[in-house]
Amino acid sequence: MITLPGAVVRRYERFSLYNSPYPAHDRGCAVDLYPGENGGPAPSPVAGRVLDTRTVDCPPREYAVDEDHLILVDTEEYVARVLHVDPAVDPGQTVAVGDSLGTLIRSGFFGRWVDDHVHLGFRDPDANPYRASGSLPLELDVDVSPLAWDGIGTVVETGPTYALLDAPTGGEGFAALASDEGVPLDGGLVHYTGGGALRSHEGSVSLLGREVGTADGRGVSWADVAVRANGVRATGLSLFASQVPFGAKLVFHEGHDFAVDDEVTVSVDPTAEPTRLG
């Protein structure tokens, strides 16, 4: 298990270990770090020597660029893999934590509701660093406060495929939406196959009075449920940890009709046809 120091994590507004459909995030083996400015500079989460940069194709999306980039950094003990940054560094260059690696990009690997971020994973030095899967398990040396929620909030921000609510909020440092059991949750509920618990938990995981999954330590297998906002079927809830004011983020793969200042009540119900995007 690799531990990312709290001093590094706190340089970013938000993070997620599980909110992704891609195998690189399986079992919390990679983290997405959100600096907070789309299209802005990408501060390095690691120190070391740049080994290589490589341009890779990504899925074609009307809202995203056609190419992504991989940056490999030798940290002496491990090789760090960084994605979603248009690199301004070259092989052989030395970088420190916080140095800009380049510019954040809107990658075709993102859902439209996903903000720009730095993807980080680590490999053993003798492992193939170019493979998409195979990173080592990660833990982040920060406490995450669980935020209880009754499912009620007001829309404070919208995009074509999301609506951000003003609740839940509170806590100091990083905070995340809590299950009914008080476990801070991470991941795409339920639009991605699995999610995560940011505090180890075993057994049933419930939200808004409904069982939504089963935890096995840090991993959570989502149940067959549907998320609804004022009775309207949403794709799901986008879950993460944030040290800026938190609010539940409803996502809608095919758009929505919510507007700022709308009052919203969210519910979770069993379904025979759960939405699964990956």
BAKOLVO-582684 format. One line per 10 residues: number of its first residue (from 0); their letters; for each residue x negated, y negated, z of N, C-alpha, C. Coordinates in nm, 3 decimals, always signed. Each point is the difference from the previous one (the first is absolute). Layout:
<sites>
NUM> A> X/Y/Z/X/Y/Z/X/Y/Z ~ ...
</sites>
This chain:
<sites>
0> MITLPGAVVR> -0.085/+0.120/+0.000/+0.085/-0.120/+0.000/-0.089/-0.125/+0.000 ~ +0.025/-0.090/-0.094/-0.073/-0.126/-0.008/+0.084/-0.109/+0.066 ~ -0.064/-0.081/+0.082/+0.069/-0.109/+0.068/-0.039/-0.133/-0.063 ~ +0.101/-0.075/-0.045/-0.024/-0.134/-0.053/+0.012/-0.097/+0.116 ~ -0.106/-0.076/+0.030/+0.001/-0.086/+0.120/+0.111/-0.104/-0.002 ~ +0.050/-0.031/+0.119/+0.104/-0.100/+0.012/-0.042/-0.135/-0.053 ~ -0.128/-0.035/+0.016/-0.048/-0.129/-0.049/+0.014/-0.010/-0.152 ~ -0.006/+0.113/-0.069/+0.020/+0.002/-0.145/+0.148/-0.010/-0.032 ~ +0.081/+0.083/+0.065/+0.143/+0.006/-0.031/+0.068/-0.134/+0.024 ~ -0.042/-0.070/+0.105/+0.065/-0.127/+0.034/-0.032/-0.112/-0.098
10> RYERFSLYNS> -0.086/+0.023/-0.097/-0.023/-0.097/-0.107/+0.116/-0.004/-0.100 ~ +0.089/+0.098/+0.009/+0.110/+0.013/-0.096/+0.133/-0.020/+0.071 ~ +0.097/-0.054/-0.072/+0.131/-0.026/+0.059/+0.076/+0.127/+0.031 ~ -0.010/+0.098/-0.090/+0.078/+0.123/+0.013/-0.085/+0.119/-0.043 ~ +0.044/+0.119/+0.042/-0.061/+0.120/-0.052/+0.102/+0.112/-0.006 ~ -0.027/+0.099/-0.085/+0.081/+0.121/-0.008/-0.089/+0.119/-0.035 ~ +0.015/+0.107/+0.074/-0.071/+0.124/-0.029/+0.082/+0.095/-0.088 ~ +0.132/-0.014/+0.002/+0.088/+0.101/-0.060/+0.096/-0.054/-0.105 ~ +0.008/-0.130/-0.021/+0.102/-0.056/-0.088/-0.045/+0.005/-0.145 ~ -0.006/+0.124/-0.054/-0.048/+0.020/-0.136/+0.046/+0.137/-0.048
20> PYPAHDRGCA> +0.029/+0.014/-0.131/+0.036/+0.131/-0.053/-0.121/+0.083/-0.043 ~ -0.121/-0.053/+0.013/-0.117/+0.063/-0.058/-0.073/+0.087/+0.101 ~ -0.060/+0.113/-0.047/-0.063/+0.096/+0.092/-0.119/-0.057/+0.076 ~ -0.058/-0.110/-0.045/-0.111/-0.061/+0.074/+0.042/-0.039/+0.141 ~ +0.132/-0.025/+0.019/+0.050/-0.041/+0.132/+0.054/+0.117/+0.083 ~ -0.004/+0.120/-0.055/+0.050/+0.115/+0.075/-0.075/+0.013/+0.133 ~ +0.076/+0.023/+0.105/-0.055/+0.021/+0.135/-0.078/-0.122/+0.050 ~ +0.033/-0.117/-0.052/-0.068/-0.121/+0.046/-0.146/-0.003/-0.035 ~ -0.035/+0.045/-0.121/-0.141/+0.006/-0.042/-0.043/-0.124/-0.078 ~ +0.085/-0.100/-0.007/-0.036/-0.128/-0.061/+0.088/-0.107/+0.062
30> VDLYPGENGG> -0.045/-0.124/-0.007/+0.077/-0.110/+0.057/+0.010/-0.112/-0.103 ~ +0.116/-0.064/-0.006/+0.019/-0.120/-0.080/-0.005/-0.120/+0.094 ~ -0.089/-0.093/-0.031/-0.023/-0.118/+0.084/+0.045/-0.124/-0.077 ~ +0.091/-0.078/+0.060/+0.064/-0.111/-0.068/-0.058/-0.133/+0.051 ~ -0.080/-0.069/-0.084/-0.055/-0.129/+0.044/+0.103/-0.110/+0.015 ~ +0.113/+0.009/-0.074/+0.106/-0.098/+0.018/+0.017/-0.098/-0.113 ~ -0.083/+0.006/-0.103/+0.012/-0.093/-0.113/-0.007/+0.078/-0.130 ~ +0.112/+0.013/-0.069/+0.001/+0.071/-0.128/-0.090/-0.072/-0.099 ~ -0.086/+0.079/-0.065/-0.091/-0.058/-0.098/-0.117/-0.075/+0.059 ~ -0.017/+0.010/+0.131/-0.108/-0.072/+0.067/-0.127/+0.084/+0.011
40> PAPSPVAGRV> -0.097/-0.049/+0.077/-0.125/+0.074/+0.018/+0.024/+0.128/+0.080 ~ -0.085/+0.098/-0.023/+0.010/+0.130/+0.065/-0.116/+0.016/+0.099 ~ +0.021/-0.028/+0.128/-0.109/+0.012/+0.097/-0.038/+0.147/+0.021 ~ -0.129/+0.027/+0.001/-0.047/+0.137/+0.014/+0.027/+0.054/+0.140 ~ +0.055/+0.122/+0.011/+0.018/+0.061/+0.131/-0.121/+0.081/+0.046 ~ -0.105/+0.004/-0.084/-0.119/+0.078/+0.033/-0.126/-0.079/-0.031 ~ -0.110/+0.043/+0.060/-0.131/-0.056/-0.031/-0.085/+0.110/-0.063 ~ -0.082/-0.038/-0.099/-0.086/+0.098/-0.062/-0.046/-0.043/-0.137 ~ -0.047/+0.096/-0.078/-0.053/-0.026/-0.133/+0.097/+0.054/-0.104 ~ +0.032/-0.085/-0.097/+0.090/+0.041/-0.107/-0.069/+0.105/-0.087
50> LDTRTVDCPP> +0.065/+0.117/-0.013/-0.055/+0.108/-0.081/+0.045/-0.009/-0.145 ~ +0.128/-0.036/-0.019/+0.054/+0.000/-0.135/+0.133/-0.075/-0.001 ~ +0.038/-0.049/-0.116/+0.135/-0.050/-0.024/+0.049/+0.068/-0.128 ~ +0.127/+0.033/-0.002/+0.054/+0.070/-0.116/+0.141/-0.048/-0.027 ~ +0.032/-0.023/-0.128/+0.134/-0.038/-0.041/+0.080/+0.125/-0.034 ~ +0.124/+0.006/+0.051/+0.084/+0.118/-0.021/+0.137/-0.045/-0.051 ~ +0.062/+0.086/-0.080/+0.137/-0.028/-0.047/+0.098/+0.018/+0.115 ~ +0.108/-0.076/-0.003/+0.106/+0.019/+0.098/+0.134/+0.003/-0.072 ~ +0.105/+0.048/+0.066/+0.130/+0.010/-0.067/+0.045/-0.135/-0.056 ~ +0.055/-0.002/-0.121/+0.044/-0.128/-0.059/+0.124/-0.052/+0.070
60> REYAVDEDHL> -0.007/-0.123/+0.048/+0.113/-0.066/+0.065/+0.008/-0.142/-0.055 ~ +0.121/-0.049/-0.020/+0.018/-0.134/-0.056/-0.051/-0.108/+0.095 ~ -0.006/+0.030/+0.129/-0.039/-0.099/+0.100/-0.147/+0.014/+0.043 ~ -0.075/+0.091/-0.066/-0.134/+0.032/+0.049/-0.101/+0.000/-0.115 ~ -0.127/+0.001/+0.038/-0.107/+0.010/-0.099/-0.013/+0.145/-0.047 ~ -0.066/+0.019/-0.114/-0.012/+0.133/-0.060/-0.116/+0.080/+0.058 ~ -0.095/-0.069/+0.063/-0.119/+0.068/+0.049/-0.024/-0.034/+0.148 ~ -0.045/+0.099/+0.073/-0.041/-0.018/+0.138/-0.151/+0.019/+0.005 ~ -0.057/-0.012/+0.119/-0.145/+0.009/+0.015/-0.036/+0.074/+0.128 ~ -0.104/+0.079/-0.007/-0.053/+0.072/+0.115/-0.136/-0.059/+0.035
70> ILVDTEEYVA> -0.019/-0.033/+0.128/-0.129/-0.048/+0.050/-0.050/+0.100/+0.103 ~ -0.122/+0.051/-0.019/-0.060/+0.095/+0.092/-0.110/-0.070/+0.079 ~ +0.005/+0.015/+0.133/-0.097/-0.066/+0.088/-0.063/+0.105/+0.092 ~ -0.132/+0.005/-0.001/-0.074/+0.089/+0.091/-0.012/-0.068/+0.136 ~ +0.068/+0.056/+0.100/-0.004/-0.057/+0.135/-0.107/+0.068/+0.087 ~ -0.087/+0.079/-0.062/-0.106/+0.080/+0.062/+0.054/+0.135/+0.049 ~ +0.108/-0.001/+0.078/+0.054/+0.128/+0.047/+0.101/+0.058/-0.097 ~ +0.078/-0.085/-0.067/+0.104/+0.043/-0.092/-0.003/-0.085/-0.126 ~ +0.076/+0.044/-0.101/+0.024/-0.081/-0.119/+0.143/-0.052/+0.009 ~ +0.015/-0.132/-0.004/+0.131/-0.063/+0.005/+0.053/-0.017/-0.142
80> RVLHVDPAVD> +0.129/+0.031/-0.018/+0.069/-0.019/-0.128/+0.098/-0.116/+0.015 ~ -0.013/-0.101/-0.081/+0.088/-0.117/+0.004/+0.069/-0.012/-0.136 ~ +0.131/-0.022/+0.003/+0.079/-0.016/-0.122/+0.082/-0.128/+0.005 ~ +0.053/-0.037/-0.117/+0.093/-0.112/-0.018/-0.071/-0.136/+0.011 ~ -0.127/-0.003/-0.036/-0.078/-0.124/+0.001/-0.074/-0.013/-0.133 ~ +0.014/-0.115/-0.066/-0.081/-0.030/-0.118/-0.137/-0.041/+0.051 ~ -0.102/+0.086/-0.019/-0.126/-0.020/+0.075/-0.081/-0.120/-0.046 ~ -0.058/-0.068/+0.099/-0.097/-0.107/-0.025/-0.134/+0.040/+0.059 ~ -0.019/+0.131/+0.020/-0.125/+0.054/+0.053/-0.055/+0.100/-0.101 ~ -0.130/+0.025/+0.010/-0.069/+0.089/-0.094/-0.073/+0.110/+0.076
90> PGQTVAVGDS> -0.022/+0.115/-0.065/-0.079/+0.105/+0.063/-0.135/-0.052/+0.048 ~ -0.036/+0.042/+0.121/-0.125/-0.044/+0.061/+0.016/-0.119/+0.092 ~ +0.112/-0.071/-0.011/+0.024/-0.117/+0.083/+0.040/+0.043/+0.141 ~ -0.045/-0.074/+0.100/+0.035/+0.026/+0.139/+0.116/-0.090/+0.042 ~ +0.098/+0.059/+0.069/+0.114/-0.078/+0.047/+0.015/+0.018/+0.151 ~ +0.052/-0.103/+0.065/+0.031/+0.005/+0.143/+0.151/+0.002/+0.018 ~ +0.046/+0.043/+0.116/+0.143/-0.005/+0.030/+0.049/-0.144/-0.013 ~ +0.106/-0.020/-0.074/+0.056/-0.134/-0.020/-0.045/-0.066/-0.129 ~ -0.110/+0.047/-0.061/-0.041/-0.055/-0.130/+0.107/+0.031/-0.104 ~ +0.019/-0.090/-0.094/+0.097/+0.025/-0.106/-0.056/+0.103/-0.098
100> LGTLIRSGFF> +0.079/+0.105/-0.025/-0.037/+0.099/-0.100/+0.046/-0.040/-0.139 ~ +0.088/-0.100/-0.006/+0.056/-0.043/-0.127/+0.139/-0.055/+0.023 ~ +0.090/+0.023/-0.096/+0.135/-0.054/+0.006/+0.102/+0.112/+0.008 ~ +0.098/-0.014/+0.089/+0.109/+0.096/+0.008/+0.080/+0.002/-0.129 ~ +0.042/+0.119/-0.042/+0.080/+0.012/-0.122/+0.133/+0.067/+0.032 ~ +0.097/-0.024/-0.088/+0.126/+0.073/+0.006/-0.016/+0.124/-0.086 ~ -0.019/+0.112/+0.065/-0.030/+0.124/-0.069/+0.127/+0.072/-0.042 ~ -0.009/+0.073/-0.110/+0.111/+0.084/-0.043/+0.027/+0.116/+0.093 ~ -0.090/+0.024/+0.096/+0.024/+0.102/+0.101/+0.098/-0.048/+0.107 ~ +0.031/-0.130/+0.002/+0.089/-0.057/+0.102/+0.147/+0.011/-0.042
110> GRWVDDHVHL> +0.088/+0.016/+0.097/+0.139/-0.033/-0.023/+0.013/-0.151/-0.012 ~ +0.105/-0.046/-0.066/+0.014/-0.144/-0.024/+0.008/-0.079/+0.130 ~ +0.051/+0.062/+0.107/+0.017/-0.068/+0.130/-0.128/-0.003/+0.082 ~ -0.107/+0.062/-0.049/-0.124/+0.012/+0.077/-0.088/-0.123/-0.022 ~ -0.048/-0.060/+0.108/-0.091/-0.114/-0.008/-0.141/+0.047/-0.032 ~ -0.082/-0.094/-0.051/-0.139/+0.032/-0.032/-0.076/+0.040/+0.126 ~ -0.089/+0.100/-0.015/-0.073/+0.050/+0.116/-0.128/+0.070/-0.043 ~ -0.084/+0.025/+0.099/-0.124/+0.075/-0.019/+0.024/+0.143/+0.047 ~ -0.018/+0.097/-0.088/+0.009/+0.141/+0.037/-0.138/+0.049/+0.042 ~ -0.007/+0.069/+0.114/-0.129/+0.046/+0.052/+0.008/+0.145/+0.043
120> GFRDPDANPY> -0.096/+0.079/-0.047/-0.018/+0.138/+0.045/-0.148/+0.030/+0.009 ~ -0.034/+0.110/+0.068/-0.140/+0.037/+0.020/-0.024/+0.145/-0.042 ~ -0.120/+0.026/-0.056/-0.043/+0.135/-0.039/-0.134/+0.031/+0.065 ~ -0.023/+0.129/+0.019/-0.134/+0.043/+0.037/-0.096/-0.030/-0.116 ~ -0.127/-0.028/+0.028/-0.092/-0.038/-0.107/-0.015/+0.104/-0.111 ~ +0.021/+0.128/+0.034/-0.018/+0.104/-0.101/+0.130/+0.035/-0.073 ~ +0.110/-0.070/+0.032/+0.128/+0.024/-0.068/+0.011/-0.088/-0.124 ~ +0.084/+0.041/-0.094/+0.021/-0.076/-0.123/+0.079/-0.127/+0.034 ~ -0.062/-0.118/-0.008/+0.070/-0.123/+0.041/+0.100/-0.051/-0.103 ~ +0.003/+0.059/-0.120/+0.088/-0.050/-0.105/+0.137/+0.067/+0.001
130> RASGSLPLEL> +0.013/+0.110/+0.075/+0.127/+0.069/+0.007/+0.103/-0.081/+0.078 ~ +0.127/+0.012/-0.041/+0.106/-0.077/+0.067/+0.035/+0.058/+0.136 ~ -0.018/+0.130/+0.019/+0.032/+0.063/+0.128/-0.128/+0.051/+0.066 ~ +0.009/+0.028/+0.129/-0.114/+0.057/+0.071/-0.065/-0.092/+0.100 ~ +0.062/-0.115/+0.029/-0.058/-0.091/+0.100/+0.017/+0.059/+0.139 ~ -0.081/-0.051/+0.093/-0.002/+0.050/+0.138/+0.109/-0.068/+0.083 ~ +0.052/+0.071/+0.102/+0.104/-0.061/+0.086/-0.052/-0.126/+0.068 ~ +0.091/-0.098/+0.013/-0.034/-0.130/+0.056/+0.084/-0.028/+0.124 ~ -0.058/-0.071/+0.094/+0.079/-0.063/+0.105/-0.048/-0.144/+0.014 ~ +0.090/-0.086/+0.042/-0.031/-0.142/+0.012/-0.003/-0.036/+0.148
140> DVDVSPLAWD> -0.108/-0.064/+0.042/-0.021/-0.028/+0.143/+0.075/-0.127/+0.042 ~ +0.134/+0.004/-0.018/+0.087/-0.109/+0.045/+0.124/+0.062/+0.062 ~ +0.056/-0.068/+0.098/+0.128/+0.040/+0.056/+0.112/-0.056/-0.086 ~ +0.106/+0.079/-0.016/+0.116/-0.044/-0.077/+0.123/+0.004/+0.091 ~ +0.060/-0.116/+0.021/+0.118/-0.009/+0.087/+0.124/+0.050/-0.074 ~ +0.081/+0.085/+0.065/+0.125/+0.046/-0.062/+0.110/-0.104/+0.016 ~ +0.070/-0.031/-0.109/+0.107/-0.099/+0.002/+0.135/+0.070/-0.011 ~ +0.079/-0.006/+0.107/+0.135/+0.054/-0.003/+0.089/-0.086/-0.089 ~ +0.102/+0.063/-0.062/+0.085/-0.073/-0.094/+0.139/+0.059/+0.000 ~ +0.099/-0.087/-0.008/+0.139/+0.045/-0.006/+0.053/+0.005/-0.142
150> GIGTVVETGP> -0.086/-0.026/-0.099/+0.041/+0.007/-0.140/+0.059/-0.128/-0.056 ~ +0.005/-0.107/+0.081/+0.062/-0.125/-0.043/-0.108/-0.105/-0.027 ~ +0.017/-0.077/-0.107/-0.094/-0.107/-0.031/+0.055/-0.094/-0.105 ~ -0.074/-0.109/-0.020/+0.034/-0.100/-0.101/-0.108/+0.000/-0.107 ~ +0.040/-0.006/-0.126/-0.096/-0.002/-0.110/-0.076/-0.133/+0.001 ~ -0.134/+0.008/+0.004/-0.083/-0.120/+0.000/-0.082/-0.014/-0.128 ~ -0.006/+0.106/-0.079/-0.079/-0.005/-0.124/+0.048/+0.112/-0.091 ~ +0.004/-0.028/-0.130/+0.038/+0.103/-0.096/-0.094/+0.001/-0.119 ~ -0.008/+0.114/-0.066/-0.063/+0.016/-0.129/+0.090/+0.088/-0.084 ~ -0.035/+0.024/-0.124/+0.088/+0.081/-0.086/+0.033/+0.137/+0.057
160> TYALLDAPTG> -0.091/+0.056/+0.082/+0.023/+0.135/+0.051/-0.016/+0.011/+0.151 ~ +0.012/-0.110/+0.072/-0.006/+0.009/+0.146/+0.077/-0.113/+0.064 ~ +0.036/+0.023/+0.127/+0.059/-0.103/+0.086/-0.064/+0.014/+0.136 ~ -0.062/-0.108/+0.048/-0.069/-0.001/+0.128/+0.090/-0.062/+0.106 ~ +0.013/+0.069/+0.114/+0.085/-0.046/+0.109/-0.082/-0.068/+0.108 ~ +0.068/-0.075/+0.086/-0.069/-0.070/+0.109/-0.013/+0.086/+0.126 ~ +0.045/+0.124/-0.006/-0.003/+0.088/+0.116/-0.038/+0.141/-0.045 ~ -0.063/+0.077/+0.088/-0.038/-0.035/+0.137/-0.125/-0.088/+0.002 ~ -0.024/-0.063/+0.112/-0.121/-0.080/+0.015/-0.044/+0.004/+0.146 ~ -0.121/-0.050/+0.026/-0.051/+0.000/+0.136/-0.130/+0.077/+0.009
170> GEGFAALASD> -0.053/+0.010/+0.121/-0.124/+0.071/+0.022/-0.121/-0.089/-0.019 ~ -0.112/+0.045/+0.051/-0.127/-0.070/-0.017/-0.094/+0.088/-0.082 ~ -0.082/-0.062/-0.081/-0.087/+0.079/-0.087/+0.083/+0.069/-0.107 ~ -0.040/+0.121/-0.037/+0.073/+0.074/-0.102/+0.126/+0.062/+0.059 ~ +0.108/-0.001/-0.080/+0.127/+0.058/+0.040/+0.061/+0.071/-0.120 ~ +0.085/+0.098/+0.029/+0.066/+0.076/-0.106/+0.139/+0.041/+0.047 ~ +0.088/+0.023/-0.095/+0.134/+0.046/+0.032/-0.009/+0.131/+0.077 ~ +0.073/+0.009/+0.111/-0.006/+0.118/+0.085/+0.116/+0.093/-0.027 ~ -0.026/+0.129/+0.014/+0.107/+0.098/+0.002/+0.080/-0.015/+0.129 ~ +0.111/+0.069/+0.009/+0.080/-0.005/+0.123/-0.078/+0.055/+0.119
180> EGVPLDGGLV> -0.103/+0.082/-0.030/-0.084/+0.056/+0.106/-0.113/-0.093/+0.041 ~ -0.010/-0.118/-0.066/-0.103/-0.097/+0.033/-0.130/+0.022/-0.073 ~ +0.002/+0.074/-0.112/-0.121/+0.029/-0.077/-0.010/-0.098/-0.117 ~ -0.108/-0.079/-0.012/-0.015/-0.088/-0.116/-0.015/+0.081/-0.128 ~ +0.078/-0.036/-0.102/+0.008/+0.078/-0.123/-0.070/-0.069/-0.116 ~ -0.041/+0.081/-0.096/-0.073/-0.048/-0.118/+0.046/+0.083/-0.118 ~ +0.006/-0.062/-0.118/+0.031/+0.074/-0.122/+0.123/-0.054/-0.072 ~ +0.040/+0.068/-0.105/+0.119/-0.037/-0.076/+0.115/+0.091/+0.039 ~ +0.091/-0.051/+0.080/+0.111/+0.079/+0.053/+0.123/-0.024/-0.087 ~ +0.048/+0.097/-0.075/-0.052/+0.134/-0.017/-0.049/+0.019/-0.144
190> HYTGGGALRS> -0.032/-0.109/-0.068/-0.029/+0.008/-0.142/-0.135/+0.063/-0.033 ~ -0.089/+0.011/+0.100/-0.121/+0.079/-0.019/+0.013/+0.127/+0.082 ~ -0.060/+0.107/-0.047/+0.027/+0.132/+0.055/-0.030/+0.010/+0.150 ~ -0.108/-0.060/+0.044/-0.035/+0.005/+0.141/-0.037/-0.136/+0.053 ~ +0.003/-0.012/+0.130/-0.039/-0.123/+0.066/-0.095/+0.030/+0.114 ~ -0.011/-0.094/+0.092/-0.095/+0.021/+0.108/+0.046/-0.064/+0.130 ~ -0.058/+0.049/+0.108/+0.020/-0.055/+0.132/-0.130/-0.068/+0.041 ~ +0.008/-0.126/+0.040/-0.120/-0.073/+0.040/-0.031/+0.022/+0.149 ~ +0.067/+0.097/+0.057/-0.030/+0.052/+0.134/+0.038/+0.147/-0.005 ~ -0.090/+0.090/+0.038/+0.024/+0.143/-0.015/+0.132/+0.042/+0.066
200> HEGSVSLLGR> +0.075/+0.082/-0.073/+0.133/+0.042/+0.046/+0.029/+0.137/-0.057 ~ +0.070/+0.081/+0.077/+0.042/+0.132/-0.045/+0.152/+0.010/+0.006 ~ +0.059/+0.051/-0.108/+0.143/+0.026/+0.000/+0.082/-0.104/-0.072 ~ +0.126/-0.007/+0.036/+0.098/-0.082/-0.071/-0.034/-0.148/+0.006 ~ +0.027/-0.070/-0.112/-0.014/-0.145/-0.009/+0.134/-0.056/-0.044 ~ +0.054/-0.095/+0.077/+0.130/-0.058/-0.031/-0.012/-0.150/-0.021 ~ +0.095/-0.056/-0.075/+0.007/-0.144/-0.021/+0.146/-0.039/-0.012 ~ +0.039/-0.102/+0.074/+0.138/-0.050/-0.001/+0.099/+0.112/+0.031 ~ -0.041/+0.086/+0.095/+0.087/+0.106/+0.046/+0.009/+0.121/-0.089 ~ -0.084/+0.008/-0.104/+0.005/+0.111/-0.094/-0.137/+0.064/-0.012
210> EVGTADGRGV> -0.005/+0.132/+0.001/-0.128/+0.069/-0.021/-0.047/-0.026/-0.142 ~ -0.124/-0.052/-0.013/-0.053/-0.033/-0.133/-0.121/+0.084/-0.037 ~ -0.049/+0.084/+0.090/-0.116/+0.080/-0.034/-0.052/+0.079/+0.118 ~ -0.110/+0.071/-0.027/-0.066/+0.081/+0.101/-0.148/-0.032/-0.002 ~ -0.055/-0.033/+0.117/-0.141/-0.036/+0.011/-0.083/+0.120/+0.045 ~ -0.119/+0.009/-0.056/-0.097/+0.101/+0.039/-0.131/-0.071/+0.028 ~ -0.009/-0.064/+0.115/-0.116/-0.084/+0.029/+0.016/-0.135/-0.065 ~ -0.079/-0.027/-0.105/+0.008/-0.130/-0.068/+0.090/+0.002/-0.123 ~ +0.021/+0.117/-0.058/+0.082/+0.008/-0.121/+0.147/+0.015/+0.031 ~ +0.084/-0.054/-0.088/+0.145/+0.011/+0.015/+0.058/+0.049/-0.133
220> SWADVAVRAN> +0.078/+0.109/+0.007/+0.074/+0.047/-0.116/+0.140/-0.058/+0.008 ~ +0.038/-0.080/-0.100/+0.131/-0.065/+0.005/+0.112/+0.100/-0.023 ~ +0.111/-0.023/+0.067/+0.121/+0.079/-0.021/+0.074/-0.052/-0.124 ~ +0.106/+0.071/-0.038/+0.082/-0.041/-0.114/+0.101/-0.103/+0.048 ~ -0.041/-0.126/-0.006/+0.087/-0.109/+0.045/-0.002/-0.112/-0.103 ~ +0.099/-0.088/+0.012/+0.010/-0.118/-0.087/+0.001/-0.124/+0.087 ~ -0.070/-0.104/-0.046/+0.001/-0.130/+0.068/+0.103/-0.089/-0.069 ~ +0.085/-0.063/+0.079/+0.103/-0.089/-0.056/-0.006/-0.136/+0.068 ~ +0.026/-0.105/-0.079/+0.005/-0.137/+0.050/+0.137/-0.057/-0.031 ~ +0.079/-0.029/+0.104/+0.140/-0.041/-0.019/+0.075/+0.100/-0.088
230> GVRATGLSLF> -0.033/+0.128/+0.018/+0.065/+0.107/-0.074/-0.056/+0.027/-0.137 ~ -0.094/-0.085/-0.048/-0.059/+0.015/-0.133/-0.124/+0.088/+0.011 ~ -0.010/+0.099/-0.086/-0.113/+0.093/+0.002/-0.129/-0.073/-0.038 ~ -0.098/+0.006/+0.088/-0.134/-0.053/-0.028/-0.091/+0.116/-0.038 ~ -0.109/-0.032/-0.067/-0.099/+0.104/-0.027/-0.062/+0.047/+0.130 ~ -0.028/-0.093/+0.092/-0.054/+0.037/+0.129/-0.049/-0.119/+0.078 ~ -0.071/+0.030/+0.108/-0.067/-0.099/+0.083/-0.150/+0.014/-0.018 ~ -0.066/-0.112/-0.024/-0.145/-0.002/-0.014/-0.061/-0.028/+0.137 ~ -0.072/+0.097/+0.056/-0.048/-0.007/+0.138/-0.151/-0.018/+0.004 ~ -0.048/-0.081/+0.096/-0.140/-0.037/+0.010/-0.024/-0.059/+0.138
240> ASQVPFGAKL> -0.125/-0.034/+0.030/-0.033/-0.072/+0.123/-0.044/-0.140/-0.038 ~ +0.044/-0.100/+0.078/-0.026/-0.140/-0.034/-0.038/-0.078/+0.124 ~ -0.096/-0.093/-0.017/-0.032/-0.091/+0.111/+0.049/-0.142/-0.029 ~ +0.076/-0.017/-0.109/+0.076/-0.122/-0.024/+0.146/+0.036/+0.025 ~ +0.091/-0.098/+0.015/+0.138/+0.033/+0.037/+0.058/+0.113/-0.083 ~ +0.050/+0.102/+0.070/+0.049/+0.121/-0.064/+0.147/-0.016/-0.037 ~ +0.041/+0.067/-0.105/+0.140/+0.009/-0.037/+0.019/+0.122/-0.088 ~ +0.113/+0.067/+0.014/+0.026/+0.119/-0.080/+0.005/-0.038/-0.149 ~ -0.060/+0.086/-0.084/-0.004/-0.026/-0.144/+0.079/+0.108/-0.073 ~ +0.118/-0.039/-0.050/+0.082/+0.088/-0.081/-0.047/-0.003/-0.144
250> VFHEGHDFAV> -0.013/+0.117/-0.060/-0.044/+0.005/-0.140/+0.109/+0.063/-0.086 ~ +0.008/-0.050/-0.125/+0.104/+0.041/-0.094/-0.068/+0.022/-0.134 ~ -0.013/+0.124/-0.039/-0.074/+0.033/-0.122/+0.061/-0.064/-0.123 ~ +0.132/-0.017/-0.001/+0.068/-0.053/-0.119/+0.065/-0.135/+0.025 ~ -0.047/-0.075/+0.100/+0.051/-0.133/+0.025/+0.112/-0.003/+0.102 ~ +0.041/-0.121/+0.039/+0.100/-0.019/+0.106/+0.066/-0.136/-0.017 ~ +0.102/-0.025/+0.084/+0.074/-0.127/-0.006/-0.011/-0.080/+0.130 ~ -0.094/+0.033/+0.086/-0.014/-0.072/+0.126/-0.071/-0.134/-0.023 ~ +0.035/-0.097/+0.084/-0.058/-0.135/-0.009/-0.044/-0.045/+0.138 ~ -0.089/-0.099/+0.002/-0.045/-0.058/+0.126/+0.121/-0.049/+0.080
260> DDEVTVSVDP> -0.003/+0.024/+0.130/+0.103/-0.035/+0.098/+0.113/+0.102/+0.008 ~ +0.001/+0.103/-0.084/+0.100/+0.106/+0.014/-0.022/+0.075/+0.131 ~ +0.107/+0.028/+0.070/-0.006/+0.084/+0.119/+0.011/+0.146/-0.044 ~ -0.088/+0.084/+0.054/-0.008/+0.138/-0.046/+0.003/+0.096/+0.118 ~ +0.076/+0.107/-0.016/-0.002/+0.111/+0.096/-0.049/+0.125/-0.074 ~ -0.106/+0.057/+0.050/-0.061/+0.117/-0.063/+0.044/+0.126/+0.075 ~ +0.032/+0.105/-0.075/+0.036/+0.129/+0.057/-0.076/+0.110/-0.071 ~ -0.006/+0.115/+0.065/-0.065/+0.117/-0.059/+0.099/+0.115/+0.008 ~ +0.024/+0.067/-0.113/+0.101/+0.104/-0.007/-0.057/+0.125/-0.068 ~ +0.049/+0.117/+0.036/-0.041/+0.122/-0.071/+0.045/-0.006/-0.146
270> TAEPTRLG> -0.077/+0.064/-0.087/+0.037/+0.006/-0.141/-0.054/+0.128/-0.061 ~ +0.069/+0.051/-0.099/-0.048/+0.116/-0.075/-0.093/-0.042/-0.113 ~ -0.008/-0.133/-0.026/-0.082/-0.051/-0.109/-0.089/-0.115/+0.047 ~ -0.102/+0.032/+0.080/-0.091/-0.106/+0.046/-0.083/-0.056/-0.114 ~ -0.029/-0.127/+0.005/-0.085/-0.063/-0.101/-0.144/+0.036/+0.025 ~ -0.068/+0.056/-0.099/-0.141/+0.035/+0.013/-0.073/-0.052/-0.124 ~ -0.088/-0.098/+0.020/-0.075/-0.055/-0.113/-0.136/+0.064/-0.016 ~ -0.042/+0.080/+0.097/-0.130/+0.065/-0.007/-0.039/+0.054/+0.134
</sites>
